[in-house]
């Protein structure tokens, strides 16, 4: 996976002469990734405290 992302980033840099290619670099600060955690997965594979109480209450608050 890392090799794939590295190759894609290198292609963009080689093709456009910069990275990111289509927006000013300072605008990358405005990007946001939002997701809903699978708390059962974290409960199974990680110790208590692996996610915030707000994640645990997501379904109750937004369900």
SULNOR-V801883 format. One line per field, one symbol per residue. burial: # if it has 16 or more other C-alpha atoms within 10 Angstrom, else .. A space follows every 10 residues. Layout:
burial->???
//
This chain:
burial->........#. .#......#. .......... .......... .......... .......... ...
//
